Amino acid sequence: MPGIFAKIFKPKVDNKLSSSRTFFFGRASSGVDVNERTALQTAAVYACVRVIAEAIASLPLKLYEYKGNGTQITTEHPLYDILHIAPNPEMTSFVFRETLMSHILLWGNAYAQIIRDGLGRVTALYLLLPHKMEMNRDENGNIFYTYYRDFDEVNAKEKIGGVPLLKEDVLHIPGHSFDGLLGYYPIGLHRNTIGMAVATENYGATFFANGANPSGILQHPTTLNNSELIRKSWEDMFKGKGQNRVAILEEGMTYKPVGMPPEQAQFLETRKFQLNEIARIFKVPPHMIGDLEKSTFSNIEQQSIEFVQHTINPWVVRLEQAMNLALLSPSERKKFTIRFNVDGLLRGDYTARMNGYAVGRQNGWLSINDIRRLEDMNPISADEGGDRYLVNGNMIDAKNAGLQYTNCGGNGNG
């Protein structure tokens, strides 16, 4: 990994910004320790993170150049391949962005080191783990980062102290924040909600491991002198993996269950509620993480479109602006822009797309080739009219409405 951590400097720390999130850590009210790793073991959290991260990673990410009144894709700039194909020799653009989004969703911040050549141009991007990063200010008030490497990282032959990194050498994408600089820790912020889901899963696992039968009473018609021995014999025989064995009750004994069945304790309802609570945290429609209880064929498409508009689009804007600021110089930002293309997620069904294309074609703001590009089809040559824009011949300027009637003497005959 040539060049990574090459710029080493020794700033004097004036203020550690990363300490502002420490109050988010702790145990949930349910008694469960919640962190990004235990939270990810919950199916709902894993599904939400995966849905958003994969959606962002699957979007085309390209570099555009301002041309006249619009923009067009430019492949000449070295940043194009870094964004669209591979940010470094070790991973693809999809994997890079998927991991980047997972870091934001779980830790609240995502970091990547920017490797530049002698002219200051970006040559590679390498992911940095959020829990090993600190954000600080030096004695002059300038922001810098400190990254703590460990044995499991490339070129870290021994564990070393923090490596300071200049602000211009770090792509930092904060999530929701109190100060706009450091994203807060979403898993810690919602540890009680997630902890409740973890606790119900643990309860269910323990319940079924013990035979899915509530505790009860062995009742004997007379007095027993060896009651403890009978109780232990019963548990050894029927607890856990012995739940399906046939019970034999001697000497008139009866078994009376006294525990509360999970249906009465609303165990399944609690699990469903926590699933929806976690989906609400990440702004993911429940049907996208497998809950189809309130979804129908008529509303599921609209919910998917709303997911793009209200969940994916804000993340897209956050990523675009952070990348434009960190990866393009002030002079380059006047000529180029980094942009995701979300059109593919908003295309709707076939009938809706065809109706939309027909409106655009008839009103002159879509050509045949514009439509074919949106459908990933090869263009038609200009000689065959592929780039022509047509309008409906029956339409006239609003100011000329009624002019034909007036010119014909009021009888409408021309």
C-alpha positions in Angstrom: 0.0 0.0 0.0 2.5 2.6 -1.1 2.1 6.1 0.2 -0.4 5.3 2.9 0.4 7.1 6.2 3.3 8.7 4.4 2.6 12.2 5.7 3.5 12.2 9.4 3.5 15.4 11.4 3.3 16.1 15.2 0.6 18.6 16.0 -0.1 19.8 19.5 -3.6 18.8 20.5 -5.8 21.7 21.7 -9.2 20.1 21.7 -10.3 16.4 21.2 -13.6 16.6 19.3 -14.1 12.8 19.4 -14.8 12.9 23.1 -18.2 14.4 22.5 -19.9 11.1 21.8 -18.7 9.1 24.8 -22.0 9.5 26.7 -23.7 7.3 24.1 -21.9 4.2 25.3 -23.3 2.0 27.9 -25.7 -0.9 28.7 -29.3 -0.8 27.5 -32.1 -0.7 30.0 -32.9 -4.3 29.1 -29.5 -5.3 30.6 -27.9 -6.1 27.2 -24.6 -4.6 26.1 -25.2 -2.9 22.8 -22.5 -1.8 20.3 -22.1 -1.9 16.6 -21.1 -5.5 16.5 -23.8 -6.9 18.8 -26.4 -4.7 17.1 -25.4 -6.1 13.7 -26.2 -9.6 15.0 -29.9 -8.5 15.2 -31.6 -9.4 11.9 -33.5 -6.1 11.6 -30.3 -4.0 12.1 -28.3 -6.1 9.7 -31.1 -6.0 7.1 -31.5 -2.2 7.4 -27.8 -1.5 7.1 -27.5 -3.9 4.2 -30.4 -2.5 2.3 -29.2 1.1 2.5 -25.5 0.3 1.9 -26.2 -1.9 -1.1 -28.6 0.6 -2.6 -26.0 3.4 -2.4 -23.2 1.1 -3.7 -25.2 0.0 -6.7 -25.8 3.6 -7.9 -23.6 4.8 -10.7 -21.0 7.2 -9.3 -19.3 9.3 -12.0 -17.4 12.5 -12.6 -19.2 15.1 -14.7 -17.8 18.2 -16.5 -19.8 21.4 -16.9 -20.5 21.9 -20.6 -22.6 24.9 -21.7 -25.9 24.8 -19.8 -25.5 21.2 -18.6 -23.0 18.5 -17.7 -21.6 15.5 -19.4 -19.6 12.5 -18.1 -15.8 12.9 -18.4 -13.5 9.9 -18.4 -10.3 11.8 -18.9 -9.9 13.0 -15.3 -8.0 10.4 -13.2 -10.7 10.7 -10.5 -13.2 9.1 -12.8 -11.7 5.6 -12.5 -11.2 6.0 -8.8 -14.8 6.7 -8.2 -16.4 4.5 -10.9 -14.2 1.5 -11.1 -11.7 1.0 -8.2 -10.6 3.5 -5.5 -7.5 1.4 -4.8 -6.0 -1.9 -6.0 -7.7 -3.9 -3.2 -11.4 -3.3 -3.7 -14.0 -2.3 -6.3 -16.0 0.9 -6.2 -19.1 -1.1 -5.1 -17.3 -2.6 -2.1 -15.7 0.7 -1.1 -19.0 2.5 -1.0 -20.9 -0.3 0.6 -18.4 -0.4 3.4 -18.3 3.3 3.7 -22.1 3.5 4.1 -22.0 0.6 6.7 -19.6 2.6 8.7 -21.8 5.7 8.7 -24.9 3.7 9.6 -23.2 1.9 12.5 -20.6 4.3 13.8 -22.1 7.6 12.6 -18.9 8.5 10.7 -17.0 7.2 7.7 -13.3 7.9 6.9 -11.0 7.2 4.0 -7.4 8.3 3.5 -6.8 10.3 0.4 -3.5 9.4 -1.4 -2.2 12.1 -3.7 0.7 12.4 -6.1 3.3 15.2 -6.2 0.8 17.5 -8.0 -1.9 17.0 -5.4 -4.1 14.9 -7.6 -6.0 12.0 -6.0 -4.5 8.6 -6.9 -6.3 6.3 -4.4 -8.7 6.1 -1.5 -8.3 3.7 1.4 -10.9 3.0 4.0 -10.1 3.7 7.7 -12.0 2.1 10.6 -14.1 4.6 12.4 -13.5 3.3 15.9 -9.8 3.8 15.5 -10.1 7.4 14.4 -10.0 10.6 16.5 -10.8 14.1 15.4 -8.9 16.9 17.0 -7.9 20.6 16.7 -4.4 21.8 16.9 -3.1 24.8 18.8 -4.1 27.0 15.9 -7.7 25.7 15.7 -7.1 23.6 12.6 -8.8 20.2 12.4 -6.6 17.1 12.0 -7.2 13.4 12.5 -5.4 10.7 14.5 -5.6 7.1 13.4 -4.6 4.2 15.6 -3.3 1.2 13.6 -3.4 -2.3 14.8 -1.8 -5.7 14.0 -4.6 -6.6 11.6 -3.9 -3.8 9.1 -1.6 -3.7 6.1 2.0 -2.7 6.7 1.4 -2.5 10.5 4.1 -5.0 11.5 3.8 -3.9 15.1 1.2 -2.0 17.1 2.0 1.7 17.0 0.6 4.8 18.4 -1.7 7.3 16.7 -0.8 8.5 13.2 -1.8 12.1 12.7 -3.4 12.9 9.3 -4.0 16.4 7.8 -7.6 17.3 7.1 -7.0 17.5 3.4 -5.8 13.9 3.4 -9.0 12.4 4.9 -12.4 12.0 3.3 -14.7 12.3 6.3 -18.4 11.8 5.9 -20.2 12.5 9.2 -23.8 11.3 9.7 -26.3 13.3 11.8 -24.5 15.5 14.1 -24.8 18.1 16.9 -22.0 20.3 15.7 -21.8 19.4 12.0 -18.3 18.1 12.4 -18.6 14.7 14.1 -21.6 12.4 13.6 -23.1 11.0 16.7 -23.1 7.3 17.4 -26.5 5.9 16.2 -26.3 2.5 17.8 -25.5 4.0 21.1 -28.2 6.7 20.7 -30.8 4.0 20.2 -29.3 1.3 22.4 -32.5 0.8 24.4 -34.5 0.1 21.2 -31.9 -2.3 19.8 -31.3 -3.8 23.3 -34.9 -4.6 23.6 -34.8 -6.5 20.3 -31.6 -8.3 21.4 -33.3 -9.2 24.7 -36.4 -10.7 23.1 -34.2 -12.7 20.7 -32.2 -14.1 23.7 -35.4 -14.9 25.5 -36.8 -16.7 22.5 -33.6 -18.7 22.1 -33.6 -19.7 25.8 -37.3 -20.5 25.7 -37.0 -23.0 22.8 -33.7 -24.4 24.1 -35.5 -25.4 27.3 -38.2 -27.3 25.3 -40.6 -24.4 24.7 -42.5 -25.5 27.8 -43.2 -23.3 30.8 -42.1 -24.4 34.3 -44.7 -26.2 36.4 -45.5 -28.2 39.5 -45.3 -31.9 40.1 -48.1 -32.6 42.5 -48.3 -35.8 44.6 -51.4 -36.9 46.5 -49.3 -37.6 49.7 -46.2 -36.2 51.4 -42.8 -36.9 49.7 -39.6 -37.3 51.6 -37.4 -37.2 48.4 -38.9 -34.2 46.6 -35.6 -32.7 45.6 -34.5 -35.9 44.0 -37.7 -36.2 42.0 -37.4 -32.6 40.8 -33.8 -33.1 39.7 -34.7 -36.4 37.9 -37.6 -34.6 36.1 -35.3 -31.7 34.9 -32.6 -34.1 33.8 -35.1 -36.1 31.8 -37.2 -33.4 30.1 -35.4 -30.1 30.1 -33.6 -28.8 27.0 -33.2 -31.5 24.3 -35.4 -33.9 26.2 -38.5 -32.0 25.5 -40.1 -34.6 23.1 -39.6 -37.6 25.4 -42.6 -39.3 27.0 -43.2 -38.4 30.6 -44.2 -41.2 33.1 -45.9 -40.0 36.3 -46.0 -42.6 39.1 -48.0 -42.9 42.3 -50.8 -40.6 41.2 -48.5 -37.6 40.5 -49.8 -34.9 38.2 -48.0 -32.1 36.3 -49.5 -28.6 36.3 -47.8 -25.8 34.3 -47.7 -22.5 36.0 -45.6 -20.4 33.6 -47.1 -17.8 31.2 -47.2 -18.9 27.6 -45.4 -16.6 25.2 -48.7 -15.8 23.4 -50.0 -14.3 26.6 -46.7 -12.4 27.2 -47.1 -11.1 23.6 -43.7 -12.3 22.7 -44.3 -12.4 19.0 -46.0 -9.0 19.1 -43.0 -7.5 20.9 -40.6 -8.9 18.3 -42.7 -7.4 15.5 -42.9 -4.1 17.2 -39.1 -3.9 17.7 -38.6 -4.8 14.0 -40.7 -1.8 13.0 -38.9 0.4 15.6 -35.5 -0.5 14.1 -36.8 0.1 10.6 -38.1 3.5 11.8 -34.6 4.4 13.1 -33.0 3.8 9.7 -36.0 5.1 7.7 -36.4 1.8 5.8 -39.9 0.6 4.8 -40.7 -2.7 6.7 -41.3 -4.6 3.5 -37.7 -4.1 2.5 -36.5 -6.0 5.5 -39.0 -8.9 5.1 -42.1 -7.6 7.0 -44.9 -7.8 4.5 -47.8 -7.7 7.0 -49.0 -4.3 5.9 -47.8 -4.3 2.3 -49.9 -4.9 -0.8 -49.2 -5.0 -4.5 -50.8 -1.5 -4.8 -48.6 0.2 -2.2 -45.3 -1.6 -2.3 -44.1 0.2 -5.4 -44.9 3.6 -3.9 -43.2 2.7 -0.7 -40.1 1.8 -2.7 -40.1 5.1 -4.5 -40.5 6.9 -1.1 -37.5 4.9 0.2 -35.4 6.4 -2.6 -36.7 9.9 -2.2 -36.7 10.2 1.6 -33.9 7.7 2.6 -31.5 7.2 -0.2 -31.5 10.7 -1.7 -30.4 12.5 1.6 -27.5 10.1 1.9 -26.6 10.6 -1.7 -26.5 14.4 -1.3 -24.4 14.0 1.9 -21.9 11.7 0.1 -21.8 13.9 -3.1 -21.0 17.1 -1.2 -18.4 15.5 1.0 -16.6 14.0 -2.0 -16.8 17.2 -4.0 -15.3 19.1 -1.1 -12.5 16.6 -0.3 -11.5 15.2 -3.7 -11.8 18.3 -5.9 -9.7 21.4 -5.6 -11.4 24.8 -5.5 -10.5 25.4 -9.1 -11.7 21.9 -10.2 -15.1 22.4 -8.4 -15.8 25.1 -11.0 -15.3 22.7 -13.8 -16.3 19.3 -12.4 -18.8 17.7 -10.1 -19.2 14.2 -8.5 -22.7 12.9 -8.8 -24.7 9.7 -8.2 -27.4 8.7 -10.7 -30.6 7.6 -8.9 -32.8 7.5 -12.0 -32.7 3.7 -12.2 -34.3 3.4 -8.7 -37.1 5.8 -9.7 -38.1 4.3 -13.0 -41.2 2.6 -11.8 -43.0 -0.2 -13.6 -43.0 -0.6 -17.4 -46.3 1.0 -18.1 -45.5 4.1 -16.0 -42.2 4.5 -17.7 -43.7 4.2 -21.2 -46.4 6.8 -20.4 -43.8 9.1 -19.0 -41.6 8.7 -22.1 -44.6 9.4 -24.3 -45.3 12.7 -22.5 -41.7 13.8 -22.8 -41.5 12.8 -26.5 -44.7 14.5 -27.5 -43.8 17.7 -25.6 -40.3 18.1 -27.1 -38.1 17.5 -24.1 -37.1 13.9 -24.9 -35.7 12.6 -28.1 -35.7 8.9 -29.2 -32.0 8.6 -28.1 -32.7 10.2 -24.7 -35.4 7.5 -24.1 -33.2 4.7 -25.4 -30.3 5.8 -23.1 -32.6 5.7 -20.1 -33.6 2.1 -21.1 -29.9 1.1 -21.7 -30.5 0.6 -25.5 -28.2 1.5 -28.3 -28.9 4.9 -29.9 -30.3 5.6 -33.4 -28.1 7.6 -35.8 -28.8 11.3 -36.2 -29.6 10.6 -39.9 -32.5 8.5 -38.8 -33.9 11.2 -36.5 -32.5 9.8 -33.2 -31.6 13.2 -31.8 -34.7 15.1 -33.1 -37.0 16.8 -30.6 -40.6 17.0 -31.7 -43.7 18.8 -30.4 -47.4 18.3 -31.1 -48.4 20.4 -34.2 -51.8 21.2 -32.8 -50.3 23.3 -30.0 -49.9 27.1 -30.4 -48.7 30.0 -28.3 -51.1 31.0 -25.5 -51.2 34.6 -26.7 -52.4 33.5 -30.1 -55.3 31.5 -28.8 -58.6 32.7 -30.5 -56.6 34.5 -33.3 -57.8 32.0 -35.9 -61.4 32.6 -34.9 -61.0 36.4 -35.1 -59.3 36.3 -38.5 -62.2 34.3 -40.0 -64.8 36.8 -39.0 -66.0 35.0 -36.0 -67.4 32.0 -37.9 -64.3 29.8 -37.4 -64.1 29.1 -41.2 -60.7 29.8 -42.8 
